[in-house]
Amino acid sequence: MTHVIPLLFRRLRAPLVVLITTYAVATLGLVLIPGEKPGGEPWRMDFFHAFYFITYTSTTIGFGELPYAFNAIQRLWTLFAIYATVLAWFYMAMALVALLLDPAFRQAVNVARFHRSVRRIAEPFYIVCGYGENGALLTRALTDQGLRTVVLDKDQERIDALKVEGLPLEVPGLCTDATEPDALVQAGLENWRCAGVIAVSPWDEDNLSIAVATKLLAPSTPVICRVLHQETEANLASFGTDLIINPFRTFADRFATAVRSPSMYLIYAWLTGLEHQPREERVTPPRGTWILCGYGRFGKAMRHRLSQEGVKPVIVEADPEKTQPPVGTVEGRATEAETLREAGVEGADGLIAGTDNDANNLSILMTARAINPDLFTVARQCRSHNKSLYRAADVDLVLDAGTVTSREVLARINTELLPELLELTLDQDETWAGALAARIRAVAGDTLPTTWSLQIDNQRAPAVLDAIAEVGFAHLVHLLSDPRDRSQWLPAVPLLLKRGSELSLLPDPDTTLETGDRLLFCGRKGADRVMAWTAEDYNLYAYIRTGEERPQGLLWDWLASYCKGDSP
């Protein structure tokens, strides 16, 4: 408001002066002009009654000539006052309308409202820079998880769309350039509740500027950046960006996982799934002959990872001078059947449509399937609003950069141990992964499993520490027991135990817990809240551990000890 109020008075200075002057002159005239009482005795209005009369006359309320009937001179002056004050009010109204329509004033009001909204946030929040397709999907995913966010974007239309998005939490948004340091400060970067900055602008240069500004203004604040070019990625890594997400390389890594171990890919898809999206099912890409259409950034990432898995795809590229594909590339438009036949589509096992145009990718898929209906198909989705087209095309695996980015961000924010679990499972075979997928499906059913972590400390597991202090031990099985019936298990699977720098996959329920242990679980939605309740409630944990219900409250504690003979 420090900007709005001065701007308001500065722009309305002339209309206010005209209005005040008009009222003053009209009031003074009524005071100076003599009137007559009904008996002919002269009288004059005082300033209060004159101002009162001008006020209800100029606003066309019209109570009449008070307290006595006016003479001709007073009525003539009243005519002047009526027209003068009405014109002054009209001038004021037009100036006010012009001010309300002024972009600078509206921006000042929006900034003031934005500041108030950010100050009212009483919990950790994330600053999302860029509300395009990736930012919109990420903001919804964060709010679905109950995480507060603040959005910055250059486009006012996107900010307007944010206001009517119907998100589960209020999300303050401001139309501004997030690359400017002042914009980040306005969004709460220097607020101690700021949990991190997420830069998902479509332009790598903007994300780089945001990351640099954040690290200089708030070095301890985590920064997560989405990038598409390798040069920008190296630049971000050079000054300690906390998480760099290249959706093309990330998707290529996960696709390579699906080729090597379909069950492992399914586990990754479940553990990083987004709440408002359907749960993924098992996909089994073949290891045979693949055709890669388009050798841009996505195509290069896919070829590199497929080569590491022992698969060398046939590349089809329409502009080899620009992309510099390897020797043996088929030159031509992959949307044409002749080009695909030259690449050997009749005998291929899979095809990747990876151009930067959705229409071309869909055309490639349709043309290729007309020749070889048994192809396993992978496609790059460039625009999120074309999702229904790819669903209608029945593509086996689709790259949606926004979904990939959101999954990686949530995996880092919600469960810090999840990236370590995924890294550790790379050494496991398909049999191990298949068994784990079956366990997860058994507890989660047909719903998307929830992933959560728990650290054995005074803040999140005081009841566990109390048991360790009282009897010298605590077991994982106690956390996995249902407090409503200790003979039943919660629908949860322990995935990882981290003790210091030591990691243990799928810890046994009989594992002894120690102070500082960090655990990663997945299971049915709601099991995380029940487990947190068990870890925090002393009496509940004692009941699960011993089968005995402890008295609650000072009075019941005294009575219990008295009945046992411990009290005199």
URDADA-V33896 format. One record per pair of residues at least 4 apart in sequence whose ideal C-beta (glycine too) atoms are under 6 Angstrom apart, sorted by the first residue. I is the first residue (numbers start at 1). J is the second residue. D is the distance in whole Angstrom. If there is no record, write none. Layout:
BEGIN
I;J;D
I;J;D
END
This chain:
BEGIN
1;5;6
1;112;5
3;108;5
4;108;5
4;109;6
4;112;5
6;10;6
7;105;6
7;108;6
11;99;5
12;16;5
12;95;6
15;91;5
15;92;4
15;95;4
18;88;5
18;91;6
19;88;5
19;92;5
22;84;5
22;85;5
22;88;4
26;54;5
26;81;4
27;50;5
27;51;5
27;54;5
29;77;5
30;45;5
30;50;4
31;45;5
31;47;6
31;50;5
33;73;5
33;74;5
33;77;6
34;42;5
34;44;6
35;43;5
35;71;6
35;74;6
36;40;6
37;41;4
37;43;5
37;68;6
45;49;5
45;50;4
53;57;6
54;58;6
54;81;6
56;61;4
56;63;5
57;82;6
58;85;3
65;69;5
65;70;5
70;74;4
70;75;5
80;84;6
81;85;6
99;105;5
114;172;5
114;174;4
117;172;4
118;150;6
118;172;6
118;188;5
121;125;5
121;148;5
123;148;6
124;193;5
124;195;4
125;148;4
125;150;6
126;149;5
126;195;6
126;196;5
126;198;6
127;150;5
127;187;5
127;197;5
128;135;5
128;139;6
128;149;5
128;151;5
128;198;5
129;152;5
129;178;4
129;199;5
129;210;5
130;135;4
130;200;5
130;201;4
131;135;4
131;136;6
131;151;5
131;153;4
131;158;4
131;162;6
132;202;5
133;384;4
133;402;5
134;200;4
134;402;4
134;405;5
135;200;5
137;402;4
137;406;5
138;406;5
139;149;5
141;274;5
141;406;4
141;410;6
142;147;4
142;149;5
143;167;5
143;168;5
143;169;4
144;275;4
144;276;6
149;171;5
150;172;5
150;187;5
151;162;6
151;171;6
151;173;4
152;174;6
152;176;6
152;178;4
152;183;6
152;187;6
153;158;5
153;159;6
154;177;6
156;175;4
159;173;4
159;175;5
162;173;4
167;171;6
176;183;4
177;183;6
178;183;5
178;210;6
179;206;5
179;209;4
179;210;6
181;213;5
184;189;4
184;213;6
185;189;5
185;190;6
188;194;5
189;194;6
189;217;6
189;218;5
194;221;6
196;222;4
197;214;5
197;223;5
198;224;5
199;207;4
199;210;4
199;225;5
200;226;5
201;206;4
201;207;5
204;227;5
204;228;6
204;229;5
204;232;4
207;225;5
208;232;6
211;223;5
211;225;5
211;236;6
211;241;5
213;217;6
214;218;6
214;221;6
214;223;5
215;219;6
215;239;6
222;242;4
223;241;5
223;242;5
224;243;4
224;409;6
225;236;6
225;241;6
225;244;5
226;245;5
226;405;5
227;232;5
227;233;5
227;246;6
228;297;6
233;244;5
233;246;6
236;241;4
236;244;5
243;412;5
245;405;5
245;408;5
247;401;4
247;404;4
247;405;5
248;297;5
248;298;5
248;301;4
249;301;5
250;404;5
251;399;5
251;404;5
252;301;4
252;302;5
252;305;4
256;305;4
256;309;5
257;264;5
257;265;5
258;262;6
258;265;4
258;283;6
258;285;5
259;285;5
259;309;5
261;430;5
261;433;5
262;282;6
262;284;5
263;430;6
263;433;4
263;434;4
263;437;5
264;433;4
266;282;5
266;437;5
267;437;6
269;280;4
270;449;5
271;451;5
272;407;4
272;411;5
273;448;5
274;406;6
279;448;5
283;396;6
283;397;6
285;376;6
286;349;4
286;350;6
286;376;6
288;349;3
289;348;5
289;349;5
290;311;6
290;313;4
290;350;5
291;314;5
291;343;5
291;345;6
291;348;5
291;351;5
292;299;6
292;303;6
292;313;4
292;315;5
292;352;5
293;316;5
293;334;4
293;353;5
293;364;5
294;299;5
294;354;4
294;355;4
295;299;4
295;315;5
295;317;5
295;323;4
295;325;4
298;354;5
298;380;5
299;354;5
302;306;6
302;352;6
306;311;4
306;313;6
307;312;6
314;343;5
315;325;5
315;329;4
316;330;5
316;334;4
316;343;5
317;323;6
317;325;5
317;329;5
318;333;5
320;325;5
320;331;6
325;329;4
330;342;5
330;343;5
332;339;4
333;339;6
334;339;6
334;364;5
335;360;6
335;363;4
335;364;6
337;367;5
340;345;4
340;368;6
344;348;6
345;368;5
345;371;5
345;372;5
346;372;6
350;376;4
351;368;5
351;375;5
351;377;6
352;378;4
353;361;4
353;364;4
353;365;5
353;379;4
354;380;5
355;360;5
355;361;6
356;382;6
358;382;5
358;383;6
358;386;5
361;379;5
362;393;6
365;377;5
365;393;6
368;375;6
369;373;6
376;396;5
377;395;5
377;396;5
378;397;5
379;395;5
379;398;5
380;399;5
381;390;6
381;398;5
381;400;5
384;402;6
390;395;5
390;398;5
410;414;5
411;418;5
415;451;5
415;453;5
417;421;6
417;453;5
417;496;5
417;520;4
421;495;6
421;496;5
421;520;6
424;503;6
428;432;4
428;433;6
430;434;6
439;493;5
440;444;6
440;449;6
440;493;6
443;491;4
443;493;6
443;523;5
443;524;6
444;449;4
444;524;5
449;522;5
450;525;5
450;528;6
451;522;5
452;521;6
452;528;4
453;520;5
454;519;5
455;460;5
455;518;5
456;461;5
456;464;5
456;513;6
456;515;6
456;517;4
458;462;5
461;535;4
463;535;6
463;536;6
463;537;6
463;538;5
463;541;4
464;474;5
464;535;6
466;538;6
467;474;5
468;474;5
473;512;5
474;513;5
475;510;6
476;509;5
476;511;5
477;509;4
478;544;5
478;545;5
479;531;6
480;489;6
480;490;6
480;509;6
481;486;5
481;544;5
482;488;4
482;490;5
483;534;5
483;540;5
483;544;6
486;544;5
490;527;5
491;523;5
491;524;4
491;527;5
492;521;5
492;523;3
492;527;5
493;522;6
493;523;6
494;507;5
494;521;6
495;520;5
495;522;6
496;520;4
497;504;4
497;507;4
497;519;6
498;503;5
498;518;4
499;517;5
507;511;5
513;517;5
523;527;4
533;537;6
534;540;6
534;541;6
539;550;4
539;552;6
542;546;6
542;550;5
543;549;5
551;556;3
551;557;6
551;560;5
552;556;6
561;566;4
561;567;5
562;567;4
END
